[in-house]
Amino acid sequence: MTPEDKKRAAAEAAVDYVKVDTVIGVGTGSTVNHFIDLLAAKMGDRISAAVSSSEASSARLLALGIPVVDLNEAGQLDLYVDGADESNERLELIKGGGGALTREKIVAAASREFICIADDSKLVATLGEFPLPVEVIPMARELVANELRAIGGTPRLRADFITDNGNQILDVHGLQIDDALALETRINQLAGVVCVGLFAHRPADLLILGSDDGIKTLQRQAAPQLHPTTQ
Ligand code: 5RP
């Protein structure tokens, strides 16, 4: 199976968890693109609407006939489905490879359940081989970069990239993240940081991985039990 086949298989499995007539939170990225396509094909107008984490996902949802609503209108969501760049076995994630980390973190925080979908290469023993994205207010870029160096990382400005919120991204190389909760808190506190792409305070509840051996699922300890719905 190619990585793309695995992503699609994980996305297909996630559609089974979506309840009819609900507003669903939708993430960003190539795995989520499969999810959006399959959601539209399999559930079509039985989805009330989506809250989207990026302009790109909104455009795709709307093109396939799924209405997109503002989070302020929708209130709390039952389910958020999104991809990740890395996950550990605690289902703490690195996200933001697609640059949508801030809105992704907002929608995840607003959702009772968070299903992460990925190909099996994304499951790692220790987070940090994938550079950690940090969204920064442009005027604070160098200030934040110096602080990130003091933490032990090597920040690089993502070239020719502006987030949906009008900010820049520093991709932090060289981190070995043993305590994701502490690092998320520490980076969040730096003046000028909008969001760090560590999802440890709000990890995923269920990780669905596409693999050569089929679908693998990891449920986070202490997370609510998630079960597929019967469509
Ligand atoms: C976007 C993200 C994505 O979920 C992450 O980059 C994974 O992307 P893909 O599904 O294309 O591998 O966090 O900001």
Boltz pocket constraint, residues with backbone or C-beta under 6 A from the ligand:
constraints:
  - pocket:
      binder: B
      contacts: [[A, 27], [A, 28], [A, 29], [A, 30], [A, 31], [A, 32], [A, 82], [A, 83], [A, 84], [A, 85], [A, 94], [A, 95], [A, 96], [A, 97], [A, 98], [A, 99], [A, 100], [A, 101], [A, 104], [A, 117]]
      max_distance: 6.0
